[in-house]
Amino acid sequence: MTMPTTHDRRLHWRKTMLALALSAGLAPVWAQGMPPRGMPHGPGPMAAAMAPDDARAERMVEHMARELDLQPAQRDQLRALAQAASQDLRALRDEGRTLREERHRLMAAPQLDEAALEALRQRELAHHDKLTARMQRFMIDTAKVLTPEQRQRWAERMQRRGDGPRPHHHRDEHAHPPRR
């Protein structure tokens, strides 16, 4: 049995996070300053009051409402869940950015501090755990709002999508196959 390489672990982590985020309809990394879909000339008055994360959460809820025939009360519950998740994920995204900046600083330092890098790795693992736990909490809470039939359709949709589309921005995955 071969040990997974750093590339394998990083690739697995990225795919896991992407699958969780996209299967729930939310991405942990939101575009900043982009107008919501369907608004080619920028957001209107209602969307202008929403942060980009909130606009994406709203679109996700509306998409689920159409696909799963949600009742108004379900839509309101999912909207509240999505907005709360969006806020939490925004904070986690910022925390992840801080961790990456620290890794860059440590790696660029004149003297390599292996103990600090190991401590950082442990904090990154804890961050990953918080991120995946928050995504799972959102999915569980969402599933509780849905009827059994709606949950079945939601699960089928996720299965058809293969837990989300493949990212086009990770082209290096195909150019450099994992080492064994």
N, C-alpha and C positions, 0 to 999 in steps of 0.2 A: 504494500500500500504506500503510495507516495504522499508526502506532506503537501498541503496546498501552499502555493506561493503567495507572496504579498499581492501580486496581480490578481490571482484567483480569489483571494479574500476580498479585495477591493471591488472586483467585478461582481462577486456574489452580493456584497453589501449594497452596491448601486442597484442591482437588479431587484433585490428584496425591497429596498426603499421605493423604487419606481413602481413596482407591482402593488405595494400597499397604498401608495399615494394615488395612483391612477385607478385602482380598483374601487377606491372610495370616492373617486371623482375629484379629489383634491390633490394638488401637487405641493410637496413641502417647500419647494422653491417657486415663488410666484414672480411673475414678470412685474417689473416696477415701471409705472408710468405709461403702460400701454393702454390704449382705449379698449373697452370691452368689445368682444365680437359683436358684429352687427352694427357697430358704430364707427364707420370708416373715417368720419371727420372728427372723432373725439367724443367723449362722453357728454350726454345731455345733463340737464339740471339734476335729475335723480341720481345718476351714476356719479356725477361730480361730487356729491356728498359722501359717496362710499370710497373707501380705500380700495386699491387694486385687489387686495385679498378678499375684501367683502364682495366686490363685484363678481369675482370668480366663484365664490361660495354661492352667491345668488344664482348664477348661471347653472351651477351644478344642481341646485335644488329644482330649478325650473326644468332642466333636462330630465331629472328623475321623475318629476311630477308628470311630464308627458309620457315617458316610457312606462311608468308603473301605475298610471291612473290614480295618483294620490288624491285624497280628499283634502279640502282646505285646511282642516286641523292638522293633518299629517304634514302638509307643506309647511305650515307655521312651525311645527315641532322640528322638522328637519332644517329649516332656515336658522332657528336658534342654535341647534347643534352644530351646523356648519360654520356659523359665525364664531362660536366659542372655539371650535377647532382651529379656525383660521387665525384667531388671535394667539392661541397657544403655539401653533406652528410657526407663526411669525417670530415669536420669542425664541423658539428652538432654532430657527434658521439663523437668527442673530447670534445665538450661542455657538452654533456650528461655525459661523464665520470667524468668531473670536478664536475658537480652537484652531482653525486652519491658519489664521494669522500667527498664532503662537508657534505652531509647527514650523512655519516658514522662518520665523525669527530664530528659533532654536537651531534649525538646520543651517542657517546662514551665519551663525555666530562663529567667531574665530576659533573658539574652543568647543568641541562637541561635548555636550552634557548628556550622557546616556541615561543617567538617573532622571533628569528632567523630562527627557523624551519618553521614558517608560511611564512616568507619572502622567504625562499628557495622554499617552495611549490609554491609560486606565480611565481618565476623564472622558476621552472620546468614546470608549465602550459604554460608559454610563450615559453619555449623551445619546448614543444610538439606541440604547434601551429605552430612554425616555421618549424618543421620537417614535419608535415602533409601538410602544405601549399607548401613546396618545392616538396614533392612527388606528390601532385595534379598538381602543375605547370608542372612537368615533364610529367605526363600523358596527360594533356591538350595539351602541345606542341607536344607530340608524336602523339596524335590523329589528330592534324592539318596537320601533314606530310602525314598521310595515306589517301587513297581514302575512300569513304563511304563503299565500299565493304570490304576493308581491315579492317576498323574500326569494321564492323559487325563481321568479323572472329575473330578479336582480342577480342571483347566483348564475343563472344561465347566461346573462349578459356578460358577466365577468369572465365566465369560462370561454365564451365566444371570442372575447377580446384577448384571451390569453393573459389575463391580469394586466391588460394595458398594451398599448402600441409600443413597439420597440423604439428606443431613443435614436434619433438620427444624429445626434451630436456626439455619440460615442463610437465613432467610426473606427477608432484604434482597436476596438474589440475584435474586429474582423481582420484587420491588417496584422495584428500580432496575436496569434493564438496563444493561450496559456501554456506555460512550460510545464512539463510533467516530470 
